[in-house]
């Protein structure tokens, strides 16, 4: 069993009194795959380094299976690490790099050989076992670092951008292998990445951080459909959520003002009556917008296509909403649907996809 708990954890760097992590509390359950995402400087790597024992904790507690590990050295925590920087032993060949954690624990030769060959096959390293890291590409070195981290059964596996240097095709393949290894070896894994697609495809739950603080933790579905604040709504999603100014008309209706007049939208969920007559921010995800070529009444707003981005299986349209380009919205359409710059289109928001915000705070309960 490996249950990891952070309780009110702070990291304050003395030089400049910089807060790296502020009052962080969350739990990673036994055998869970937890991904931590956030922009640069949000505290992701500081959190991972404190879990590993590479950074001292300023305040708070980290517990492994109920035991406080704040003052344990990295080697005493039985944590497996794979970082973006590889940290390989360049005087050892690939085989010995991967075998190193097992040999350090006193594992016997035959078992070492078996485990090294198994993990090497899973990560496509069999052909380079006799080579030295310095002669290999960055992508291969990253896989070696990953293999070394995953070869033994640790209390916790920490992965910090472990496949960021691999090319796009290889990354898709490695994601599947990482998840398979996690499941087959019954690991408890915390994965730090800036790549949302990577995190979403791998994780059981997602931790979103911003400005050193936890913003939300939950499944992808929970965070996608019920973001805790406007930052999370904007940050999660390969195409960021659109934000448009509107005004609440009644408990189930809002309107958006356009040069052609008010456009009325029905929305689903509950809203406090104090917001009736008040300006709010309307949030809609580009992937959930339906684009029509002909005028539609109800829950639509007209606009002009200004930018067309073809992305293989889909096309992203940037649509100006009629106020001299001050307000625009992105919409994702199938690649076979052809549009031209200057086309007038109608964007349809179904009631259930609409989010409402007052400043940073969501006000629509779904």
Phi, psi and omega in degrees: 000138178217093178252125186251129180233136170247126182238107176050051184275132176239147167229113178243121179274123187303319182288112181085358180053046183273130177271113179275323178218134185239112169049055187270126178226121170196168181234137170251115185285162178304131178068014179274149173252107184249128178251138176249123180233160179163163179291170177303137179083010183276347179108006183299305185290326176297320178298314181297318181293327175291322176298322181284342184090011180273344176233138175287147178271128180287313177213159178097186183222144168244130182237136170251116182051043176084356181258128178291128184243012185312318188257008177279141175290160180308317181294336181276350183268349183053056180249134175265136186234137169222115183251164178300329185276006176070302183054048179272159176269106188284349176272353178253146176285177185299317180304311184289328174300314181291323183284344189307312181298327179289316180296323180297333179270359178084019179294140184286157188306311184297320180289322176301312181300317181297313184290320179298315182292326178295311183289326178295320179293319181296328183254012175067040183245003185304320185285349184244012185301330182269355181273170180255147185306322184296340181269001186247160180291164178299322179298319179291320179299323179294322178293325178295315177301319179294316179299318180296324180290325189264358188287336181244170181266095180271170170293325184210135174254123181247122182238118182246101182048051190288346180232023186294336182267357177282151178288168190301316182296315181293324181298319178300318180293318182293326176304311181298322180291320179299314181295321179296317178297317177304313182290314184295323183266002179053050182276160165253119191234134170241124191239121179257128179204155172265352184270106182298319181301321178297311181298313184295322182287339186257324200273157167276318175222160185238134173253123179253125180240151178202132179051047174074003185238150172290128177261319181193149172226135181173180175290164178301319180298318180296316183288323179295315186269336182225064181298142184288335180199177184294324178301311180299317179302320181285318189285322184273120182131128183298324166254122186296152177300140173281143175236125183228138180285137179214185179218137181283129181264314174208191187294349181226009186221144172225170173222153176244130181273127178233168177301337179269003180117192182280137173248122187265140180228132169275145176226156180256144180120181182250140179226144178292138182297342180295343181273353179298128182085001182255151177284139180221172174256128179265126179247130176219137181277137181305325183290342185256001179275138172259133182253125177248147177273335182249154184300135177234146177262147175079120178057031176231154173224137182274153177198174182243130180292123180248325181228137178236120180244108179276127183230042175084272182271356181210164176232138179254122178258134168256120188244121174283136186261024166096003179248052178058037174082002181289329179238131177220164177220144174264145176222141179258127179233157176300148185298332182285348177273115186263131176232159178237152175301136180094350177294139171272131181227164177241124181265125183252125177250112176293151185305325186284344182269355185278132173246149178233138181228143169248101189066236179273347192264132174289139183238359181254116180271123183256000000 
